[in-house]
Structure formats: structure tokens, C-alpha cells
């Protein structure tokens, strides 16, 4: 058995190293300020934009549109990361196939077996068609994903806040009680000082 697998079985911190960033991102998402509807709409927008083929522009476009619609910009910026260097080959492959199916392209583009200058020129000549197919496929895949993302985010945020409110009320009540006690103590101390 390889050493890194043995190490992760013995040391739970080795596996936590991979899980902890995701856990932190999830908790940060839950703690975003704003109405759950605005946060969820921003998240759905980010998912939809994340399915487009313009990877370098996802965050900028999502934040700009979220600001325009007055939705949550942070959740939009987080959601576009559905498309990242690890998931892009799978997402773009699926969106291309979906777009080709929707547009009824029977001869969808395939990479040539030998990659040379002629193959590169062929890709460049077909680039507008490929991008159009990716845009259509991304929109078709992104729309249901955005709807699912909206309702999922809304439910998660709503439930989190619903469960958090009683705790916050208890903390607030104990803080108020503590402040009242402190005021009474300071008043007593002041009275004692005056009597002396």
C-alpha cells in the first residue's frame, strides 16, 4: 500500500486537509449577509454563468450582472467556480454534446487523431461554430442547474438561519442580562465610593 494512503488512514488530519477548505467555504456561504432570496438568486446566476464557455470572464460577468440586478455578488462569484480547471473538461464536453444535439449538428466536431498545423487551422476555422454550440449547450444545461441551485441554496440558507435564530436570541438575552448585572454592580460600587 502506498505511503500516502497509509498516512491518511493513520492520520485523520491528512484527510481533513482536503475536506477543511470545502467545509470553510460552505460555512462562509451560509454566513453571507443579505436576504436568502437575494443570496440564492446570486448563486443561481453564478451557476448559469459558470456553464458558459468564457472561463476567464465568469467571475467578472457574474458580479457585474449580480450588481445590476441587486442580487448577492459574493454568492454569484462563488457559484461560477462550478467551472474550474478540474471540472472544465467534463462540463465543456457535456455542454458541447448537448449543444450539438439541440442544434441538430449531426457531424459534431471531433479532435483530429494527429495534431499538426493543419489540425490547428481546422480548429481555428471551426472556432465560431464550436463556441456557438458551447453557448447553446451551456444555456440549456445552465438553466435547470440554476433553478436547482436557487432552490437548494434558498432551502439551506433558510434552514440554517431558522436554526440559528433561537441561539442568537438566547445569546442576546444573556448578553443583555450580563450588561444589566454589570450596570447594577457599577452602580453599587459608585454608591459605596460615595458613602466613603
N, C-alpha and C positions, 0 to 999 in steps of 0.2 A: 504494500500500500504506500502511495507517495507520502512524503513527509508533511506537505501542506494539509492533506486530508486528515492525517493522524493528529496534527497540531490543532485543527479546528474541532476535532472530536474531544480532545483533552481540554482545550481552552475555549470556553464559551465566548471570551472576548474577541477571539479571531472571527467568529461568525457575526458577532454584534457589530464589528467594524463595517460590515456591508449592510446591515439592517438599520443601524442607527441614523444615517443620513436620510433614509426614507421615512423613518419614524419622526424625525425632526421636521421634515418638510410637511408631513401630514398634520402635525400639531400646529405648525405655523399657519397652514391653510385654515385650520379651524379657528385660529385666533385673529384672523383678518377682521378689521373693523368694518362695519357697514351692515346694511340690511341683508339678510340671507338672499333675497331676490336679486339684489344688485351683484352680490358676490357670485351667485350661481349663473347669472347672465354673462358676467365677465368670463367665468370658467368655460361656459358653453361656446362663447365667441372664440376663446383661445383654442379650444379643441377643433372648432371648424377651420380656423386659420391654420392650425398646425397640420391639417391634411392637405394644404396647398403645396405645390412643388417649389415654392420660393423660400427655401430653407433659411437663407441668410437674413431674410426680411420678416420672418414670422413675428418676432417679439415687437419690433417697431410698428408693424401694421396692427397687431392686436392691441397694443397700448394706445395707439392713435385712435382706433375705432372705439375702444372702450371709453376713452376720454370724450369722444364725440357723442356717444350715446349715454354718457354719465353712468357707466357701469364700472365695476371694480377693475382697476388697471392691474393690480397685483395678481389677482386670480387669473386674469387673461394672460399675463406674462408667464405664469406658472404652467398653465394648461398647454401652451404652444409646445412645451417640451415633450409632448407625446411623440413628436417627430424630432429625433435626435440622431446622432451618428450611429447609435446601435440599432434603432428601430427603423431608420430611413430605408434601408434596402428592402425590408419586408413591406413597409407601408407604401412605398412608391411602386413596388412591383404589383401589389394588390390594387392600388388606385389606377395603375396603367391598365391592368387587365379589365377592371370594372369599367373604366372609361372607354376602352376599345369595344367592350360588349354593348354599352349604352349607345355609342355612336355607330354601331354595326360595322366596325372595321374587321373584315374577315382576315386580311393579311396584316395582322398586327406586327409591329416592328420587333425583330429579334436581333440580338447582337451577332455579328458575323463570327464564324469559327476562328478565323485568322485575323488578328488585329494589326493592320498596317495603315499606311497613309490613305489608301482607297476606302478602307473601313471608316476611318476618321472623317473623311469628306462625306461619306454616306450619312453618318450620324449628324453632321452639321447641316446637310441638306434637309434631313428629316426632322430637325430640331423643332421648328414651329408646330408641326403635326404632333410630335411627341409631347410637347408642352401642353398643347390644347387637350390632348387625350388625358394627361395627368390632371389638368384643371377640372375637367368634367368628372373624372373618376374621384378626385378629391372632394368635389362638391357633393357628389352622390353618396360617398362614404361618410363625409363630414357632417351632413345634415342629421342623419339618425344618431350619430355619435354625439353630436352637440345636444340633441334632445335628451338622450340618456344621461349625458354628463350634467345637464341642467338639473334634472330631477334628482339624480344621485347626490350632487353637491348640495342642493337645497335641503334634502332629507337629512344628510349628515350634519350640516351646519345647524339646522333647526333642532335636531335631537341633542346635539352637543350643548347648544345654548339652553335648551329646556332643562337638561340635567344640571347645567352649571348654575342656573339662576338661584335655586334654593341654597346652594353652597355659598354663593355670593351674598345672598340676603342674610344668612347666618353669620358670615364673616363681617358684614357691615353692621349687623346688630351687636356683635361682640365688640367691634371697634367703637361703636357709639357708647356702649356700656363702659368700656375701658376709659374713654375720654371723660365720661361723666364722673367716674370714680376718681380719675386724676384731678379733675376740677375741684371735687369735694376735698381731696387731700390738700391741694394747694390752698384752698380757702381756709381749711383748718390750720395749716402751717402759718398762713398770714395772720389769722386770729391769734395764734399762740405768740407770734412775734410782737403783735400789737400789745398784748397783755403784759409782756415783759417790759 
